[in-house]
């Protein structure tokens, strides 16, 4: 499996449609939030929302990437990288939000996707990142730990126990 992070372009429209249709059909919450907040059917508007953002309306600048399995020509997930943390993201959210489409889980994709995201974090000058996951999401915790994540603490957010991990980027 050869994975790479790509920015959304017109040539990936069908890749996006296939991944999002599968995710919505599963009934699961789509993460990262950045890829679910707008209607992907309005592709031109959607693609603009995936571009690197500026700070506005309480959002910090972020970059969104889709994880492409080059061998199968398939989107297997997505990551959203926040360039810095505000008070809310420091508590619950972190620098990197990631998600793997339902049919592609338990294959090591999240671990590799986070590794690739950490490279992008380094490019924007980050040397330490925060990642947060639901305590019940053991697969997510393992993917973070596989990339050097050290558990700082657990906090209760809206009735859900969240784990906060820090990763040093080398």
Kinemage of the C-alpha trace (Angstrom):
@kinemage 1
@onewidth
@group {chain A} dominant
@subgroup {mainchain}
@vectorlist {calphas} color= white
{ca unk a 1} P 0.000 0.000 0.000
{ca unk a 2} L 1.487 3.330 -1.086
{ca unk a 3} L -0.204 6.259 0.656
{ca unk a 4} L 0.243 9.953 0.105
{ca unk a 5} L -1.554 13.064 1.311
{ca unk a 6} L -3.015 15.156 -1.491
{ca unk a 7} L -4.871 18.428 -1.708
{ca unk a 8} L -8.336 18.160 -3.218
{ca unk a 9} L -8.389 18.850 -6.961
{ca unk a 10} L -10.928 18.391 -9.730
{ca unk a 11} L -9.285 15.117 -10.757
{ca unk a 12} L -10.224 13.638 -7.363
{ca unk a 13} L -13.946 14.431 -7.539
{ca unk a 14} L -15.013 10.787 -7.966
{ca unk a 15} L -12.560 9.682 -5.254
{ca unk a 16} L -14.211 12.124 -2.860
{ca unk a 17} L -17.750 11.146 -3.876
{ca unk a 18} L -17.040 7.437 -3.369
{ca unk a 19} L -15.475 7.943 0.056
{ca unk a 20} L -18.152 10.323 1.324
{ca unk a 21} L -21.028 8.168 0.028
{ca unk a 22} L -19.604 5.178 1.886
{ca unk a 23} L -19.139 7.199 5.064
{ca unk a 24} L -22.653 8.660 5.012
{ca unk a 25} L -24.152 5.239 4.242
{ca unk a 26} L -22.413 3.836 7.338
{ca unk a 27} L -24.289 6.280 9.558
{ca unk a 28} L -21.072 7.101 11.426
{ca unk a 29} L -19.862 10.547 12.362
{ca unk a 30} L -17.424 11.709 9.703
{ca unk a 31} L -14.042 12.907 10.929
{ca unk a 32} L -12.243 15.138 10.552
{ca unk a 33} L -15.071 17.646 10.870
{ca unk a 34} L -13.526 19.811 8.129
{ca unk a 35} L -14.554 17.304 5.441
{ca unk a 36} L -18.162 17.002 6.664
{ca unk a 37} L -19.085 20.587 7.432
{ca unk a 38} L -20.077 21.485 3.866
{ca unk a 39} L -21.975 19.628 1.145
{ca unk a 40} L -19.451 17.781 -1.009
{ca unk a 41} L -22.016 17.629 -3.855
{ca unk a 42} L -21.366 21.348 -4.431
{ca unk a 43} L -17.844 20.436 -5.473
{ca unk a 44} L -16.625 23.891 -6.504
{ca unk a 45} L -17.578 25.429 -3.157
{ca unk a 46} L -16.373 22.349 -1.295
{ca unk a 47} L -12.941 22.394 -2.919
{ca unk a 48} L -12.527 26.051 -1.937
{ca unk a 49} L -13.300 25.170 1.687
{ca unk a 50} L -10.484 22.587 1.668
{ca unk a 51} L -7.843 25.143 0.706
{ca unk a 52} L -5.521 26.412 3.413
{ca unk a 53} L -7.582 28.780 5.477
{ca unk a 54} L -6.896 32.050 7.173
{ca unk a 55} L -7.933 32.809 10.736
{ca unk a 56} L -11.597 33.820 10.909
{ca unk a 57} L -14.762 33.351 12.943
{ca unk a 58} L -12.942 31.572 15.758
{ca unk a 59} L -11.261 29.083 13.428
{ca unk a 60} L -7.482 28.877 13.304
{ca unk a 61} L -5.684 28.478 9.973
{ca unk a 62} L -5.789 24.861 8.806
{ca unk a 63} L -4.861 22.606 5.905
{ca unk a 64} L -6.939 19.645 4.780
{ca unk a 65} L -5.476 16.659 2.973
{ca unk a 66} L -6.991 13.493 1.595
{ca unk a 67} L -5.127 10.230 1.896
{ca unk a 68} L -4.726 8.573 -1.490
{ca unk a 69} L -3.805 4.910 -1.857
{ca unk a 70} L -1.857 5.289 -5.078
{ca unk a 71} L -1.878 1.578 -5.911
{ca unk a 72} L -5.674 1.342 -5.785
{ca unk a 73} L -6.358 4.965 -6.830
{ca unk a 74} L -8.668 5.345 -3.826
{ca unk a 75} L -9.233 7.892 -1.058
{ca unk a 76} L -8.854 5.965 2.197
{ca unk a 77} L -9.198 8.862 4.640
{ca unk a 78} L -8.477 12.484 5.415
{ca unk a 79} L -6.566 14.689 7.832
{ca unk a 80} L -7.078 18.246 8.956
{ca unk a 81} L -4.055 20.048 10.358
{ca unk a 82} L -4.578 23.098 12.534
{ca unk a 83} L -1.560 25.384 12.241
{ca unk a 84} L -1.761 26.410 15.899
{ca unk a 85} L -4.103 25.909 18.822
{ca unk a 86} L -6.624 28.262 20.340
{ca unk a 87} L -8.032 27.661 23.827
{ca unk a 88} L -10.758 25.332 22.562
{ca unk a 89} L -8.418 23.203 20.428
{ca unk a 90} L -5.898 23.000 23.256
{ca unk a 91} L -8.566 21.456 25.447
{ca unk a 92} L -10.226 19.189 22.909
{ca unk a 93} L -9.327 18.995 19.250
{ca unk a 94} L -5.601 19.278 18.897
{ca unk a 95} L -3.463 19.965 15.861
{ca unk a 96} L -4.461 16.920 13.797
{ca unk a 97} L -7.897 15.501 13.176
{ca unk a 98} L -7.941 12.306 11.139
{ca unk a 99} L -10.386 9.733 9.889
{ca unk a 100} L -10.278 6.529 7.865
{ca unk a 101} L -13.256 5.520 5.740
{ca unk a 102} L -15.152 2.565 7.232
{ca unk a 103} L -14.080 -0.119 4.728
{ca unk a 104} L -10.380 0.722 5.153
{ca unk a 105} L -10.008 0.467 8.920
{ca unk a 106} L -7.740 -1.948 10.796
{ca unk a 107} L -5.197 -1.986 7.969
{ca unk a 108} L -2.599 0.394 9.441
{ca unk a 109} L -3.816 3.324 7.361
{ca unk a 110} L -4.396 5.679 10.304
{ca unk a 111} L -0.864 5.102 11.620
{ca unk a 112} L 0.649 5.894 8.209
{ca unk a 113} L -1.709 8.838 7.630
{ca unk a 114} L -0.685 10.404 10.953
{ca unk a 115} L 2.986 9.870 10.054
{ca unk a 116} L 2.408 11.740 6.793
{ca unk a 117} L 0.472 14.484 8.612
{ca unk a 118} L 3.359 14.932 11.056
{ca unk a 119} L 5.648 15.622 8.079
{ca unk a 120} L 3.250 18.359 6.964
{ca unk a 121} L 3.208 19.741 10.518
{ca unk a 122} L 6.990 19.965 10.470
{ca unk a 123} L 6.833 21.891 7.164
{ca unk a 124} L 4.687 24.573 8.817
{ca unk a 125} L 7.085 24.857 11.743
{ca unk a 126} L 5.482 22.686 14.401
{ca unk a 127} L 7.797 20.582 16.566
{ca unk a 128} L 5.179 19.201 18.944
{ca unk a 129} L 1.534 18.416 18.210
{ca unk a 130} L -1.519 17.540 20.240
{ca unk a 131} L -3.880 14.773 19.151
{ca unk a 132} L -7.113 13.932 20.945
{ca unk a 133} L -9.309 10.853 20.717
{ca unk a 134} L -12.285 9.285 22.445
{ca unk a 135} L -11.019 6.876 25.112
{ca unk a 136} L -13.263 4.156 23.668
{ca unk a 137} L -11.590 4.490 20.258
{ca unk a 138} L -8.739 2.080 20.931
{ca unk a 139} L -7.691 1.974 17.258
{ca unk a 140} L -7.241 5.741 17.165
{ca unk a 141} L -5.253 5.715 20.410
{ca unk a 142} L -2.964 2.989 19.030
{ca unk a 143} L -2.384 4.945 15.812
{ca unk a 144} L -1.403 8.002 17.844
{ca unk a 145} L 0.845 5.930 20.129
{ca unk a 146} L 2.448 4.250 17.094
{ca unk a 147} L 3.575 7.739 16.053
{ca unk a 148} L 5.120 8.546 19.425
{ca unk a 149} L 2.040 9.907 21.171
{ca unk a 150} L 2.428 10.269 24.935
{ca unk a 151} L -0.775 10.450 26.964
{ca unk a 152} L -0.885 13.689 28.948
{ca unk a 153} L -4.309 13.260 30.531
{ca unk a 154} L -7.944 12.353 30.115
{ca unk a 155} L -10.737 14.891 30.257
{ca unk a 156} L -14.500 14.647 30.198
{ca unk a 157} L -16.029 16.588 27.295
{ca unk a 158} L -19.798 16.551 26.810
{ca unk a 159} L -20.036 13.267 28.701
{ca unk a 160} L -17.267 11.588 26.668
{ca unk a 161} L -13.859 10.738 28.118
{ca unk a 162} L -11.222 12.157 25.782
{ca unk a 163} L -7.524 11.291 25.789
{ca unk a 164} L -4.966 14.018 25.031
{ca unk a 165} L -1.660 12.882 23.476
{ca unk a 166} L 1.438 14.938 22.619
{ca unk a 167} L 3.774 13.903 19.813
{ca unk a 168} L 7.286 15.314 19.438
{ca unk a 169} L 8.205 15.781 15.766
{ca unk a 170} L 11.797 14.886 14.909
